[in-house]
Amino acid sequence: MFGAGGGTSSYEEIEHTDLIVLWGSNARETHPIFFHHVLKGIRNGAKLIVVDPRRTTSAEWADLWLGIDVGSDVALSNAMAREIIVSGLVNETFVKRATMRFRAYRDSVMDWTLERGEQATGIPAEVIREFAHAYAKADRAEICWTLGITEHHNAVDNVLSLINLGLLCGHVGRYGSGLNPLRGQNNVQGGGDMGAIPNKLPGFQDIESDPEACARYEQVCGVAVIPKYGKNLTQMFEAMEHGDLSALYVIGENPASSEADVGRARKLLGNLDTLIVQDLFMTKTATMADVLLPASNAALESDGTVTNSERRVQRVRKVLEPPGDAKDDIWIIAQLAKRLGFDWGEVTPRAAWDELRQISPMHAGMTYERLEALEGIQWPCWDEDHEGTLFLHGRLWEEDKAKRGPKAPFSVTPFEPPVDELTDEYPLRLTTGRRLDSYNTGVQTGGYTSPLRRGETIDLSPEDADRLGVVDDEVVRVTSRRGSLEVPVRVDRGLRPGLVFMTLHFPDQVDTNILTIDATDPKSGTAEFKASAVRIEKISESVGA
């Protein structure tokens, strides 16, 4: 956050804060280990507020649930901010000392009355007021979010709007107060830390604006850094469409099932000159590959490190030999480099890690020995005398201006509704997510049985089921502006009228991403999986029409 792509707080702080906000996160099902920390916090007296279009199993534990209309998160944040400002609840000392651009931000939210907030979000004005006052008056408060915030066409503004609230109330840079994206997959945080994003070197050092980092990389690796941002996934698909990208190397990803508007994605993947896939399983993408490289399981069949959502780097140890011809990812990549003219010699995970420590200052103090002795270390860890960092941005509270460093900026975040408009032809809002028993496109979980698994359904409210004349297990046709599919119905009392829900877990049975829209955030490249417009038809009626 504020330039470093990681949550500001530690898991233990969730257990000792006064207010926990789950915003766009059904952590009980999608981050169940993290939710244990939430439960400990509740038992220790913390209040829980859940902001989610659905009344999820996480919301069952909440003191307050805000059933927000999909895609109106910025509107809610702006309305809360105005209420906090006009009620005199701003942490003025912190704002004056540690932040910048407050005046422009304040002016941008002053039209967001509680009544306007209710109109935009579907949340009663008095409930918005209650939330705003609870957050501002809490001594310590944590906001945690996931894909419910980031899988939108304005994902970055959604996140910035939450940061604005943290700055407004001084809920950042202190123990028990912070802003935390919960990572959705194993080692997503570590991937970002290592520079697996198109605009950063390892340690979130900017490729275009940090010449010292580029020089350090060039000195250690012996290869010049081109000071120009690369393409994110969305831009790569656009380049395929325009004929500017003809070869793709896919490692541990399944875009032929996971991309929004997946029909378009498969067409573009099929038109490539060369598709190389490196994976554990024969995914949908792997079946399309020209070259398939069988990889090992990083959790069990490889040595190395992993980083979790609290920025904690931990050791991973090999316990099994890879089956058949499967090889460690690092071995495969080193062999590929050799054939491209770069002989790195025998690359071990430890050697790669020690090289990283020379490139990324925030990892410099993390030797393998210290990672083992301390049972993991949270970055930043600047040297071998540093024990890691429990929470980020404590500097913002320093009295000394020199120690305080750069001020944290407020951001103006205009409200933009979802791209896929609701109309008489497409009157229902489809949002997607996960369930506890399954994972993403089902590649890793689909081969195992679970007593919780019930296959794919379209979940809808009792009111919508009555209006459409459908019942549980009845197969209906669901149509968006991009495609159509058939799926069984499940009536869910946690849904409000007009809102329907599906997952991506069973694409071989129900190819949900045929329906979703690939409208993307220009800053992050994230597609708007959470907000598609659809209609539902009874099969018997539509066939006879």
C-alpha positions in Angstrom: 0.0 0.0 0.0 1.2 3.6 -0.7 3.7 2.2 -3.2 4.3 -1.2 -1.6 2.0 -3.9 -2.8 1.1 -5.5 0.6 -1.2 -5.3 3.5 -0.3 -2.9 6.2 -1.1 -5.2 9.2 -0.3 -8.6 10.6 -2.8 -11.4 11.3 -2.3 -11.0 15.1 -3.5 -7.4 14.9 -6.9 -8.7 13.6 -7.2 -10.5 17.0 -6.5 -7.3 19.0 -8.3 -4.6 17.1 -11.7 -2.9 18.0 -13.4 -3.0 14.6 -12.9 -5.4 11.7 -14.4 -4.5 8.3 -14.7 -7.2 5.7 -15.4 -5.2 2.5 -16.2 -7.4 -0.6 -14.8 -10.4 1.2 -16.5 -13.6 2.2 -13.5 -14.7 4.2 -15.2 -17.5 6.0 -15.4 -19.4 2.8 -12.6 -17.9 0.6 -10.0 -17.3 3.3 -10.9 -19.7 6.1 -7.6 -19.7 7.8 -7.6 -15.9 8.0 -11.2 -16.0 9.3 -9.9 -17.9 12.4 -8.1 -14.7 13.2 -11.3 -12.7 12.7 -13.1 -15.1 15.1 -10.5 -14.6 17.7 -10.9 -10.9 17.3 -14.6 -11.2 17.8 -14.1 -13.3 20.9 -11.7 -10.6 22.2 -14.4 -8.0 21.8 -14.0 -6.6 18.3 -17.1 -5.6 16.3 -17.4 -7.0 12.8 -19.0 -5.1 9.9 -19.4 -6.8 6.5 -20.0 -5.0 3.2 -21.2 -7.5 0.6 -24.0 -7.7 -1.9 -24.8 -11.1 -0.5 -25.7 -12.1 3.0 -22.8 -14.5 3.2 -21.7 -17.0 5.8 -19.2 -14.3 6.9 -22.1 -11.8 7.4 -23.7 -14.3 9.8 -21.0 -13.3 12.3 -21.4 -9.6 11.7 -22.7 -7.0 14.1 -23.7 -5.0 11.0 -24.2 -6.2 7.4 -24.4 -3.7 4.5 -26.1 -5.3 1.5 -24.5 -3.0 -1.1 -25.5 -2.9 -4.7 -22.8 -4.5 -6.9 -20.2 -1.9 -8.1 -21.2 1.0 -5.8 -18.3 0.7 -3.3 -16.8 4.1 -4.2 -20.2 5.7 -3.6 -20.4 4.1 -0.2 -16.9 5.3 0.7 -17.5 8.8 -0.5 -20.8 9.0 1.4 -19.1 7.7 4.6 -16.3 10.3 4.1 -18.7 13.2 3.9 -20.5 12.1 7.0 -17.2 11.7 8.9 -16.1 15.2 7.7 -19.4 17.1 8.5 -19.7 15.3 11.8 -16.3 16.5 13.0 -14.8 13.0 13.2 -11.7 13.5 11.1 -8.4 12.7 12.7 -7.3 16.2 12.0 -3.8 15.9 13.6 -3.0 12.9 11.5 -4.4 14.4 8.3 -2.5 17.7 8.7 0.8 16.1 9.7 0.9 12.9 7.6 -1.3 13.4 4.4 -1.6 15.5 1.4 -4.3 16.6 -1.1 -7.0 16.5 1.6 -8.7 19.7 0.3 -9.3 18.3 -3.2 -10.6 15.0 -1.7 -12.9 16.8 0.7 -14.3 19.0 -2.0 -14.9 15.8 -4.2 -17.1 14.1 -1.6 -19.2 17.0 -0.3 -22.0 16.2 -2.7 -22.2 12.7 -1.3 -25.0 13.1 1.2 -26.3 10.1 3.0 -29.4 10.3 0.8 -27.3 10.2 -2.4 -25.3 7.4 -0.9 -28.5 5.4 -0.3 -29.7 6.0 -3.8 -26.4 4.8 -5.3 -25.7 1.9 -3.0 -29.1 0.6 -2.0 -28.0 0.9 1.7 -30.3 2.9 4.0 -28.9 6.3 4.9 -29.0 5.6 8.6 -27.0 2.4 8.1 -24.3 4.3 6.2 -24.2 6.8 9.0 -23.9 4.1 11.6 -21.0 2.5 9.7 -19.2 5.9 9.2 -19.5 6.8 12.9 -18.4 3.3 14.0 -15.3 3.4 11.8 -14.3 6.9 12.7 -14.9 6.5 16.4 -13.1 3.2 16.8 -9.7 3.5 18.6 -8.3 0.8 16.2 -9.9 -0.5 13.0 -8.9 -2.8 10.2 -10.4 -2.8 6.7 -9.8 -6.1 4.8 -10.9 -6.7 1.2 -10.6 -9.2 -1.7 -11.9 -9.7 -5.2 -15.3 -8.1 -4.3 -13.3 -4.8 -4.5 -10.7 -5.6 -7.2 -12.7 -7.4 -9.9 -14.3 -4.3 -11.3 -13.5 -2.0 -14.2 -12.6 0.7 -11.6 -10.7 -1.6 -9.3 -7.9 0.8 -8.4 -10.3 3.6 -7.5 -12.2 1.1 -5.3 -9.0 0.4 -3.4 -8.0 4.0 -3.2 -11.4 4.9 -1.8 -10.8 2.5 1.1 -7.3 4.0 1.7 -9.0 7.4 1.8 -11.1 6.3 4.7 -8.0 4.9 6.5 -6.2 8.2 6.1 -9.2 10.3 7.1 -9.5 8.5 10.4 -5.8 7.8 11.1 -6.5 4.0 10.8 -3.1 3.2 9.3 0.4 3.0 10.6 -0.6 1.9 14.1 -0.9 -1.5 15.8 -4.4 -2.8 15.2 -5.3 -0.2 12.5 -4.6 -0.9 8.9 -5.7 -1.7 5.3 -5.3 -5.2 4.1 -5.9 -7.0 0.7 -6.3 -10.7 1.4 -4.5 -12.6 -1.3 -6.7 -15.1 -3.1 -4.2 -17.7 -4.0 -1.1 -19.3 -2.5 2.0 -17.1 -2.9 0.2 -14.4 -4.9 1.9 -12.0 -2.6 5.3 -13.7 -3.2 4.8 -13.4 -7.0 4.3 -9.7 -6.7 7.3 -9.4 -4.4 9.5 -11.2 -6.9 8.5 -8.8 -9.7 6.0 -10.9 -11.5 4.1 -7.7 -12.5 4.8 -5.7 -15.6 5.8 -2.4 -14.0 8.0 -3.5 -11.1 11.3 -5.1 -10.4 11.6 -7.4 -7.3 10.7 -5.5 -4.1 8.1 -3.3 -5.9 10.8 -1.1 -7.4 9.5 0.9 -10.3 11.0 0.0 -13.7 10.6 3.5 -15.2 11.2 5.8 -12.2 13.8 4.1 -10.1 17.1 4.2 -12.0 19.1 3.1 -8.9 17.0 -0.1 -8.7 17.6 -0.7 -12.4 21.3 -0.2 -12.0 21.5 -2.6 -9.0 19.6 -5.2 -11.0 21.9 -4.8 -14.0 25.0 -5.1 -11.8 23.8 -8.3 -10.1 22.3 -10.0 -13.1 24.5 -8.7 -15.9 21.5 -7.8 -18.1 20.3 -4.3 -19.0 16.8 -3.3 -17.8 14.6 -1.7 -20.5 13.0 1.2 -18.5 9.6 0.6 -20.0 6.5 -1.0 -18.5 5.4 -4.4 -19.9 1.9 -5.5 -20.6 -0.5 -6.9 -18.0 -2.7 -9.8 -18.9 -5.5 -7.8 -20.3 -3.1 -5.8 -22.5 -1.5 -9.1 -23.7 -4.9 -10.3 -24.9 -5.4 -7.0 -26.7 -2.0 -7.4 -28.3 -3.1 -10.9 -29.5 -6.2 -9.4 -31.0 -4.2 -6.8 -32.9 -1.6 -9.3 -34.1 1.2 -7.8 -31.9 1.7 -10.8 -29.7 2.0 -14.2 -31.4 3.7 -16.4 -28.7 2.7 -17.0 -25.1 4.4 -18.8 -22.2 1.9 -19.7 -19.5 3.2 -20.9 -16.1 0.6 -22.2 -13.6 -2.3 -20.3 -15.0 -5.5 -21.4 -16.9 -6.7 -18.4 -18.9 -8.7 -20.6 -21.2 -11.1 -21.2 -18.3 -10.4 -18.2 -16.0 -10.6 -15.2 -18.3 -13.8 -13.1 -18.5 -15.6 -13.4 -21.8 -13.9 -16.7 -22.1 -15.1 -17.4 -25.7 -13.0 -14.5 -26.9 -10.0 -15.6 -24.8 -10.1 -19.1 -26.3 -10.3 -17.7 -29.8 -7.3 -15.5 -29.2 -5.3 -18.3 -27.6 -6.1 -20.6 -30.5 -4.8 -18.1 -33.0 -1.3 -17.8 -31.5 1.6 -19.1 -33.5 3.1 -20.7 -30.3 1.5 -21.5 -27.0 3.8 -23.0 -24.3 2.2 -24.2 -21.0 4.0 -25.2 -17.9 1.7 -26.8 -15.3 0.9 -29.6 -12.9 -2.4 -30.6 -14.6 -3.8 -31.0 -18.1 -5.8 -27.8 -17.9 -8.1 -26.4 -20.6 -5.2 -24.1 -21.6 -2.7 -27.1 -21.6 -4.9 -29.0 -24.1 -4.4 -26.0 -26.5 -0.6 -25.9 -26.1 1.9 -26.5 -28.8 4.5 -27.3 -26.1 3.6 -28.7 -22.7 6.2 -28.6 -19.9 5.3 -30.8 -16.9 6.1 -29.0 -13.6 6.3 -30.0 -10.0 4.1 -29.1 -7.1 5.8 -26.1 -5.4 4.2 -26.8 -2.1 5.4 -30.4 -1.8 8.0 -31.2 -4.5 10.2 -28.1 -4.4 12.4 -26.1 -2.0 12.1 -22.3 -1.7 10.0 -19.7 0.0 6.4 -18.5 0.1 4.9 -15.2 1.1 1.5 -14.8 2.7 -1.0 -12.0 3.0 0.7 -10.5 6.1 4.0 -10.1 4.1 5.6 -13.1 6.0 8.2 -15.0 4.0 8.5 -18.6 5.0 10.5 -21.6 3.9 9.0 -24.4 1.8 10.8 -27.7 1.9 10.6 -30.6 -0.5 9.0 -33.7 0.8 8.2 -35.7 -2.4 10.0 -36.4 -5.7 8.0 -35.1 -8.7 6.3 -38.0 -10.6 7.4 -39.1 -14.0 9.0 -36.5 -16.2 7.8 -33.5 -14.0 10.6 -31.1 -13.1 11.0 -28.2 -10.7 9.9 -24.8 -12.2 13.3 -23.3 -11.6 15.0 -26.2 -13.4 12.7 -25.8 -16.4 13.3 -22.0 -16.6 17.0 -22.4 -16.3 17.1 -25.0 -19.1 15.0 -22.8 -21.3 17.4 -19.9 -20.6 20.4 -22.0 -21.5 18.8 -22.9 -24.9 18.2 -19.2 -25.5 21.9 -18.5 -24.9 22.1 -17.7 -21.2 23.8 -20.4 -19.2 23.1 -19.7 -15.5 24.8 -22.9 -14.4 23.1 -25.0 -11.7 20.4 -22.8 -10.3 19.2 -23.7 -6.8 16.3 -22.1 -4.9 18.8 -20.8 -2.3 21.1 -19.3 -4.9 18.1 -17.6 -6.5 16.9 -16.2 -3.2 20.4 -14.9 -2.3 20.4 -13.1 -5.7 17.0 -11.6 -4.9 18.4 -10.3 -1.6 21.0 -8.3 -3.5 18.3 -6.8 -5.8 15.4 -6.1 -3.4 16.4 -4.0 -0.3 13.2 -5.0 1.5 14.4 -8.6 1.5 18.1 -8.0 2.2 18.1 -9.3 5.8 16.2 -12.5 5.1 18.8 -15.3 5.0 17.6 -18.9 4.9 19.0 -19.4 8.4 17.1 -16.4 9.8 13.9 -17.5 8.0 14.1 -20.8 9.8 15.2 -19.4 13.2 12.4 -16.8 13.3 9.8 -19.0 11.6 9.3 -16.5 8.9 10.0 -12.8 8.6 7.7 -10.0 7.4 9.1 -7.6 4.9 10.6 -5.1 4.9 13.7 -6.6 6.5 16.5 -4.2 5.7 19.5 -6.1 7.1 20.5 -9.1 9.1 20.0 -7.3 12.4 16.4 -6.4 11.5 13.6 -8.6 12.8 11.1 -7.7 10.1 8.1 -5.3 10.2 4.9 -6.1 12.1 2.9 -3.3 10.5 3.7 -0.7 7.8 3.8 3.1 7.7 4.4 3.7 11.4 6.6 6.5 10.2 3.5 8.6 9.5 3.0 9.0 13.2 6.6 10.3 13.9 6.8 13.8 15.4 10.1 14.5 13.5 9.3 15.5 9.9 12.5 13.9 8.6 11.6 10.6 10.2 8.0 10.9 9.0 9.1 11.0 5.4 6.8 11.5 2.3 3.2 12.3 3.1 0.4 9.8 2.1 -1.8 11.2 -0.6 -5.6 11.3 -0.6 -7.2 10.4 -4.0 -10.2 11.8 -5.7 -12.4 8.7 -6.6 -15.3 9.4 -8.8 -18.2 6.9 -8.8 -18.7 4.9 -12.0 -21.4 2.2 -12.1 -20.8 -1.2 -13.7 -20.2 -1.2 -17.4 -22.7 -3.9 -18.2 -26.0 -2.0 -17.8 -29.2 -3.6 -16.5 -32.1 -3.3 -19.0 -35.4 -4.9 -19.6 -33.6 -7.5 -21.7 -30.9 -8.2 -19.1 -32.6 -7.3 -15.8 -30.5 -9.3 -13.3 -27.0 -8.6 -11.9 -24.8 -11.6 -12.0 -21.8 -11.6 -9.6 -19.3 -14.4 -9.3 -17.2 -15.8 -6.5 -15.9 -18.9 -4.7 -17.3 -21.5 -2.4 -15.5 -23.2 0.5 -15.1 -26.6 -1.0 -13.6 -25.7 -4.4 -10.9 -23.5 -5.8 -10.9 -21.3 -8.9 -11.5 -23.2 -12.1 -11.6 -26.5 -10.2 -8.4 -27.9 -11.7 -6.8 -28.6 -8.3 -10.0 -29.5 -6.4 -12.3 -31.0 -9.0 -10.6 -34.5 -8.8 -11.4 -34.8 -5.1 -14.7 -35.5 -3.5 -16.1 -33.2 -0.8 -19.2 -33.6 1.4 -19.8 -29.9 0.8 -19.7 -30.0 -3.0 -23.0 -29.7 -4.9 -21.9 -28.8 -8.4 -22.6 -25.5 -10.2 -25.9 -23.7 -9.8 -27.2 -20.2 -10.4 -28.3 -18.9 -7.0 -31.2 -16.5 -6.9 -33.4 -14.9 -4.3 -36.7 -16.5 -3.3 -38.5 -13.5 -4.7 -36.8 -13.9 -8.1 -37.5 -17.6 -8.1 -41.2 -17.0 -7.5 -41.4 -14.3 -10.2 -39.7 -16.6 -12.7 -41.7 -19.6 -11.6 -38.6 -21.8 -11.0 -37.6 -24.1 -8.2 -34.5 -25.8 -6.8 -32.6 -28.0 -9.3 -34.7 -26.9 -12.2 -32.4 -26.3 -15.2 -32.8 -22.8 -16.7 -31.1 -20.8 -19.5 -28.9 -17.9 -18.5 -28.0 -15.3 -21.1 -25.7 -12.3 -21.1 -24.6 -10.0 -24.0 -21.8 -12.4 -24.6 -23.3 -15.9 -24.5 -25.8 -18.3 -23.1 -25.6 -21.5 -21.0 -27.9 -23.9 -19.0 -27.5 -24.4 -15.3 -29.6 -25.7 -12.4 -31.3 -23.3 -10.0 -30.6 -22.9 -6.3 -32.7 -20.6 -4.2 -30.6 -18.7 -1.7 -32.1 -16.6 1.1 -28.8 -14.7 1.3 -29.5 -13.0 -2.0 -31.6 -9.9 -2.5 -34.1 -9.6 -5.5 -32.3 -8.7 -8.7 -29.0 -10.3 -7.7 -27.8 -13.8 -8.8 -24.6 -15.6 -8.1 -22.4 -18.3 -9.8 -18.9 -19.6 -9.4 -16.1 -20.6 -11.8 -15.4 -23.9 -10.2 -17.0 -26.3 -12.8 -16.3 -25.0 -16.3 -16.6 -28.5 -17.8 -20.2 -28.6 -16.6 -21.2 -24.9 -16.6 -18.8 -22.5 -18.4 -19.7 -19.5 -16.3 -17.1 -17.2 -17.9 -19.0 -17.4 -21.2 -21.3 -14.9 -19.5 -18.9 -12.5 -17.8 -17.7 -9.2 -19.2 -14.1 -8.4 -20.0 -14.5 -4.7 -19.3 -11.2 -3.9 -17.5 -9.7 -1.4 -15.2 -7.1 0.6 -17.3 -4.8 0.9 -14.2 -4.7 -2.7 -13.0 -6.0 -4.7 -16.0 -8.5 -6.5 -13.9 -11.8 -7.6 -15.5 -15.2 -6.9 -14.1 -16.1 -10.4 -13.1 -18.4 -9.1 -10.3 -20.9 -7.2 -12.4 -22.5 -8.8 -15.5 -26.0 -8.3 -16.7 -28.1 -11.4 -17.5 -31.6 -12.8 -17.9 -33.0 -16.2 -16.9 -35.5 -18.1 -18.9 -37.4 -21.3 -18.3 -36.2 -23.9 -20.8 -39.7 -25.1 -21.6 -40.9 -21.6 -22.3 -37.9 -20.5 -24.3 -37.8 -23.7 -26.5 -41.5 -23.4 -27.4 -41.3 -19.7 -28.2 
